[in-house]
Amino acid sequence: ANAPLTIGQSESLGYINGLMDEVEIFNRALSANEIAAIYNAGSAGKCRPCATPPSDLISWWSGENDPLDLAGTNNGTLMNGAKYAAGKVGQAFSFDGVNDHARAAAAPALNVGTGAGFTVEAWINPDVIATGHPIVEWNGGAGYNFGVHLWLGHPSRPPGYLFANIVD
């Protein structure tokens, strides 16, 4: 669905309390080797002059003291006092779990469900894992059906897993 993308917030279910870094959206499923390369880069990350990111990178919010999209034109906006703190790769988005988040406006490029899959990639470090934390969500607001939401855990389930709900 063509809906705004929120980072660290679910329209009706909550906010992440913790850090998120190197949030990326790809318009295809990454291979196991590509995922391993991202993981193995560790704190070196995918800095632009250091490594070439995998193809079909639609958006990349690095959290380096701004919410700009390094791969496309889907710049974000920090909402409700979100800040930056030391992350996995330089700075990261820092969310308080009350109402902080980042938002990118709806855009055709972010409608990644129309291709051959998609990948959401990010480093996340929640303050606690006993509750669910939204990672990313495409949601048009009250009364709108979720397009996609991805959580670390979920309020309706016990902690310790990734939860995805994908609706076309």
N, C-alpha and C positions, 0 to 999 in steps of 0.2 A: 504494500500500500504506500501511497505517496503521503507520508506523514512526517512531522518533525522527529528528529532523533535526539533522545536524551541520553546523557552519560551520567550514571550514578543516581538516576531517579526513575521511579515508576509513577505514572500519572495518578494512580489512586492507591498504591500499595506501599510506598515508602522511599527511602533514600539510603545510599551507602554511607557508612561511617568509616572513613579511612582514606587510603590513597589509591589513585589510578594513574597509570603511566602508559605512554606509547599506545594509545587506543587507535586501532586501525580497522578499516572495513575494506574487504576485497570482494570483487564481483565474480568470484569463483571459489571453489573449495581448494585450499592449499594442499599440496602433496605432503606426505610424511617427511620427506627430506627437507622441504621448505620450512615446515614447522620446527623440525630439529635444528635447522640453521638459525632460526629466530631465537629459540631457546638457548642454544650454545653461544650466541653472541653475548648473553648475560648483560652486564652493566655497560658494555660497549654499545649495545643497542644497534639500531639501524641508522645511525647518524648519516646524513646525506652524503658527505664526502667519504665516509668510511666504508659503507657497504651499499650495494644496490638492492632495494627492496624487491620482493617478488612482483611479477607482472600483475596487472589488473587491480592495483591498489587504487581505490576510489577516494578514500579519505584517511588522513593520518593526523591525529591530534597528539602532539608529543608532550604537551604540558610544560613546555619550557618558558614559563612566565607569560604565556599567552594561549588563547584557545584557537589559534589559527590552524587551518588545514594545510599541512605541508605538501599534500599530494594533489589537491584539487581546489575548488572554490567554495567548499562547504564550511566556511569559518564558523566557529562556535561563539557562544556568548556565555560567560560565567553568570550564574544566577544566585541571588540571595546570599552573597558574601563568600562564595567559594574562593579558595586561596590556592597557593602553591607551597610545596614543601619538598624536601629531599626525597627522591624516588629511586627507582631501579636504574634509570638512565637520566642523570641530571635531576631536573625538577619534575614533579608530578602534580596532578590535580589533587587537592586536599579538600575532602568533603566532611562536614560535621555530623551527618546523619539526621539532622533536623529538617533542613530544606535546601541545602546547597546542591547544586548540580550544574552541568553544562548542557547547552542546547544548540543544535544546528537546525536551521529552518528546513522545511520540506523542500526537496529538490529532486529533479528527475535522476540525477546521478546516484542519489542515495536509495533509489528504488531497486535494490540489488536482487530482489527475489525474482526478477524476470529472466535472469540468465541461468547458467549451468551451476547453480549453487552460489554460496557466499561464505565468507569467513569473517568472524569478529575476533580480533586478537588484541589482548591488553595484558599488562601486568597489574594485578590487583592485590592490595594489602589491607583487608578490613581490620578494624580495631578489635572486633570480636567475630567469631564464626557461629555463635549460638543462635543467631537470627539470620534471616534472609537478607541479601543485599543485591539490589538491582545493578547490573553492569551497564547494559544498553537496552534501549527500548524505542521502537517506532510506535508512536501513539498520538492520535489526533485530539485527545482530550476527552472530557466527559461525554459519555454516550457513544464513543468511537470504539469499534472493535480493534483490539491489539493487532498490529501487523506482525511484529516479532518482539518478544522480550526474552532476555537472557539474564539469569540470576545466578549468584553464588548462593545456593540454598534457596529457600522460598518460605514465606510466612506460614504456609499451610503444611510444611513438611519438616522433618528433623534436619539439622545442619549436616554439611559435609559432602555436598555434591553440586554439580552444575544443573540448573533447571532451565529448559528452553521451551517456549511456546511459540509456534510458528503458524500464523494464519495468513492465508492468501486472500 
